[in-house]
Amino acid sequence: MPKNLLQDIKPMSKRSSATTRKTRVKEKEPEVLHTEDSMQYSQPSTQNTINIERESSPVEKNEVMDIRNDRNTSGSFADEISTARTSRKGIWVIAIVAIVALFFAISFLFSGASIVLSATTKDVSLDNTTVTSSKDAGDGALSFDIMSISDTASTTVPASGSTTSGTVATGRVILYNAFSKDARTLIINTRLEANNGKIYKTDAQVVIPGMKGTTPGSVEVGVHASAQGEEYNSPLTDFKIVAFKGTTKESKVYARSKTEITGGASGNVHTITADEASKAQEALLGTLKDKLTKEAAVQIPKGFISYPDAVFIATENTTPNLSSTDVSVPVTIKATLTALMWNKDALSKKIAQDNLSDYNGAPVTIPNLDTLTLALKDKANIKPADAKDISFTLSGKAHIVWTIDTDKLLGDLVGKNKSVFKTVLASYPAVSEGEVFIKPFWKSSFPSDKTKIKIEIKTPDTK
């Protein structure tokens, strides 16, 4: 008997049917159910097509929705991956552009040019070469200047004797004539009254020169106290000439201390010999010379030079004090150092002029001027304060270095292509060779800003 086509379909339970709704399953083609029995007994030309209405459970519905959701979710996730990849690429591009921009910015910030130059040099041997200079030299001539410094040194010498006769105080003064252009003669023992009322006398006859314009004439002279006694010892002070008191000359012809007045004593006086005082002064002078020489070396103006043989040292108040009321006698000496000095550039140029036949007057320097030996001619007869012309000899090896005009060179190079460097240097005889370094390395021209171009001149070896 033919099998019922519906007998294998299991009816849905009431519970299941109560919670579901009928759903028609739609396919692109009608669902065809074939069984073995139907295939055996059905007509060949006939196809049994059965549309089956099935009730779907909530689980089946949810499965369908999950599949749809999975499909939607899969599409969104792929989009997110694609967007993320695109974002990462953009970040890398921006980072690379920023790094390149920063590199160029830093390169611009530290851009510049460094030029290293070697100056033209020439060595000259000086063998007692004679040079002449003048106090008030004109253009092109070598002139000299004078620097003077003074100092005082003191010591005490133990007394080697004593006396009860007492001593007079002594010192030195300067007499001034501000009265007229005519000279004034003062005889020996002319009386001078100090501000303290004490009277002193001149040691010699003197002539006070007349005024020169508004400058008083002056002359120096020694003085001594009019009486013995310690009370005549005096610090620096002014004096009136007793003979001119009450006249128009009183305030116009006068005296002023050059040294203190010392050595006055009375009663029991301690003494030293002249030889003891002289030896003490010699020792003081040696110490004073060293001190003044060191001070002079520091005080010489920048750009000037002096030499040991161009230094003069003169002493003042050479007559020593030989007595004191104390058991030790004070001895004092004052010395003045006067140094002749020359401008370094002017002296260098003079040496080049006198020793180089092809010298054209270009600026030069001699870095080793201090290694040369200078000797004054006829030094014993030179009074530096009054000297007008000085002759001297120079010995040694002078290393002459041409001066490079760096300001002009900067003007010739600023903003120009690096290729013109050698051509420009060829127009500077003071330059023997040079090299240039430009930053950053890919730039081929000098900066337009002069301050970004640094020039270094190699220091010549003067040894």
Summary of the structure (lengths in Angstrom):
residues: 463
radius of gyration: 57.0
end to end distance: 137.1
largest distance: 186.4
contacts: 1244
relative contact order: 0.15
helix: 29%
strand: 35%
